[in-house]
Amino acid sequence: MELPELGARSYYSGWVGRAVAKRAGRFYYVSHPALQSVEVYRASTRQASIRRAQRAGSYERIPGLQVVEEVGRGRRVRWTESDGRLREGHANELTAAQRMRMFVRGEDGLEPAMVWLTETGMPMAYRSWTKTFERASDRCAAAGVRLYATPKMLRHSVAWFIYRQPGGRIALGLQYGHVGRTLAAAYGGRTKQDMLKVLDFERQLALADTLAEASDRLADGEGVSGPAAERYIDAAHEFDARYAGGFATRAQLRALMNNPRLQVYEDPDALLTCNHDPYKALCDPQRGRSTALRTPSFDRCHAACANISRTDTHIERAHQEVERLRGEIADGLNPAPLAKRLNQRVETLETIIHQHQNTRRIPRQAQP
């Protein structure tokens, strides 16, 4: 529905529906080689996973399955419900959950309407991309390669590439439509001055992304624990009330960065969120008496800090880390000092999990 058809152009434009975009529906731009790669995936890896699912009868067992009959002008979609009723709606209003139940008729039977599939042929949830990057990063670490990446970290790489293509300056300004053309140029630049602008803007975007993710977690009914749990919840609610549903301007992003109530930072390695109050930050020996440290120092993160909060997402990751460490301990290949440290890490994580389970609270509006 929203993937452009491959032709002979250098760039293609598509549209991301409002119901699945972070703030509002928007255009996106993709190069010919990139779209060509997607088509290769559709004809090879994707098709193989679909055949496996069809042979296993997986699609017929999906509850509430919807079969797309037509995508008409203006992105109007007509589909048949599992009870045979014919429905119609705009692609802008199709939620992520609904899209995962939508199928089209292929040569050999039903196929998912969504492009990206798991190895079993099932539609891939958008949140799974973070897990995909985490697993790839874990494989790099296991191979001794010091490389860690998340989907959000690709933003600058994409900008740098777009900027250097024919007509790239205009495409970049459109792709990052909520920033000015000068800042867009800086986003694709490499000079020291350019990079300073980029880093400032990246910090603002990272903060906005973290708060948006916090709002999503609370909306999904996740529990929160830790001494700063109340501040985490309040920050997510304030961000949602002020910024949800539209683009943030540069002035709004600067105001966001300067709002002391909204200083929320993720630390994936420590499995926590820092709700940064410089006067309580144990990572800062000056405790707010100096203006030099405006953000937390994660390499000096202290378990007793009053700025810590944790959500169910962090605890899920903690469980996964415990299982991984136990497997490493069980293989018996580590020297005794390293095995001891691994056991200590498991004990620490189990304490964190236990404390969260005993003290977690769910915001009122998320409770059933």
C-alpha positions, 0 to 999 in steps of 0.5 A: 500500500505504501511501498513505491513501485520500482521503475526507472527513477533515481528516487521514489516517494512513499507515504507512511500512514498517520496511525503508524507514524511517530507523530503524523503521516509523512512522505519518505524518499527511497533511492532506486538501489534501495528499492531494488534491494527490497524487491530482491528480498520480496522475491527471494527470502520473503517468498521462501518464508511465505512458502514455509508458513503456507505449508504449515497452515500458519496464516489460516490460524490467525484470529481476525484475519483480513483479506485486502481486496483493493487499494483504490485512489487516495489510498482507500483500502477495501478488505474482507473480514474473517466473517465475510463482511466487506469493510473500507477505510483509509490507509492513514487510519490502519493501525500497526496491529490491524496491518499485521492481520491484513493479507493479500491473495497470492499465486499459492494462497494468502500472503501477508500485506506487510513487507517485512516478515520473520523467518517463519513467514509472519508479519514482523512487529515494528518494535522487533527491529530494536530486538533485531539490532540488539541481537546483531550487536550481541553477535558482534560482541561475541565475535570480539567486534566492538560495535553496537547499533540501534535503529535510531543511530542510523539517522545521521548515516542516512542523512549523510548519504542522501545529502551527497546524491543528485538533488540530495539537499532538497530530498534531505530537507523533505525527509527531515521536514521538521528541521530548517534547510540550514540544519539539514545541510549541517546534518549531512555535513562533516565539518566541525561546526556542522557536527556540533550542530548535528550533535546538539540536534541529535541530543534533542531528538534522542531526548524526544525519542526517549520520552516518546518511548516512555509514553508508549510504554506507559500506554501499553500498561507497563509498570515502573519501579525505582526511586524516580518512578514518579518523575518518569511517569510525570515526564512522559505525561507532560511530553505527551500532553505538549508534543504528541501528535505533531512535529516539534519545531527547533524552538520546541526541541530547545525548550524540551532540552532545557526543561528540567522535568523532562531530562530522561535518558536511557542506558541500555547497558545498565538496564535503567532510565536516568531521570536526570536531576543534577543535584541528585546525580551520583555520577557527578561529583559536583552534584549540580554545582557545576554547569559542565555536566548537563547530562548523566555520565553512564560510565559512572552510573551508581546503583544507589542513585535517586535518579533511577527508574526501571520499566517492564521492558528493562526487566525483560532485558534483565531476564534475557541477560540472566539466561545468557549469563547462566548459559555462559557459566554452565559451559564451564569454559571461563577461568574461575575469576571470570566465572565468579564475576559472572555469578555476581552479575547474575545475583545483581540482576536477580536482585533488580528483577525482584525489587522491580516485581515487588515495587512496580506501579502502573499509572492510573490511566494504563490500568484495566 
